[in-house]
Amino acid sequence: MVMKKVAMELGMGTSLRRQDYTKAAIRALQDALWHNSLTMADAFGFSREDMIVEVEIGVQKPEKVDIKAVKAILPYGKGSVQVVHGGLDIAKPASNNSSTPDGTNPDRADTDNTVIANAAVNVFFDMQPAAGRGSGT
Amino acid sequence: MKRLILEMGTGNDLYGENYTKAACRAVQDAIHHSSLVLFRSLGLSHEDMQVNVTIGVQKPELVDTQKVADELPRGQAIVTVVKGGLNVQDTDNGTLSVIATAAIEACLDINPDDWQLSR
């Protein structure tokens, strides 16, 4: 394997009301992917399916991200998803808290957060200079 | 020339009605969502990269293309401005917000015969 990294894409996604870490991660990934159109496979004469796509997600509660759902977003290539502790959670001001007025709603036991996820996508090809040619080092 | 990537972004100037500023911000948004790592990985030169920048704003004639070209850190930039983007008029408060769209194509002279998959 001669993995050559050819591109990195970055994005941010949020879950504003539902503290849905998977949704925030998916939006971050979509932000990263759909800000760019990679046409490198064509340029090198490869297939898009030859792309190796490594996704890294950062959120404050990594265990709450459904990795399968995030991976399902990738349109092509061989994908993998890793989730680490990162991103950012910001507590909502008490007055905006959607728990019951007396604060007894068990689903809202802890303070509501605005959830922010970061996504980094690294794209590789398993490639090398053609035999006897190429400028690669 | 083969296109490596199309980067897209938006930028605005909310109250200054400065179309060049909005265009420059759109360029920054576009270029900072990705990195062309292949130049390092494959030992290619940035100098040979051609960068085609297309800006969309409602008043193309008010964009200083040289200032927009200066936003590009590498390669040979060619800036074209067309009518596009979006202007948002707030008649209640008498303000105009200018939104610019940027599409940036990075192109390089690659010969596909020079490269192959490892397997």
Interface residues (C-beta under 8 A of the other chain):
Chain A: M1 V2 K4 K5 V6 A7 M8 E9 L10 G11 D31 A32 H35 N36 S37 L38 T39 M40 D42 A43 F44 G45 F46 D50 N122 F125 D126 M127 Q128 P129 A130 A131 R133 G134 S135 G136 T137
Chain B: K2 R3 L4 I5 L6 E7 M8 G9 A30 H32 H33 S34 S35 L36 V37 L38 S41 L42 G43 L44 L108 I110 P112 D113 D114 W115 Q116 L117 S118 R119
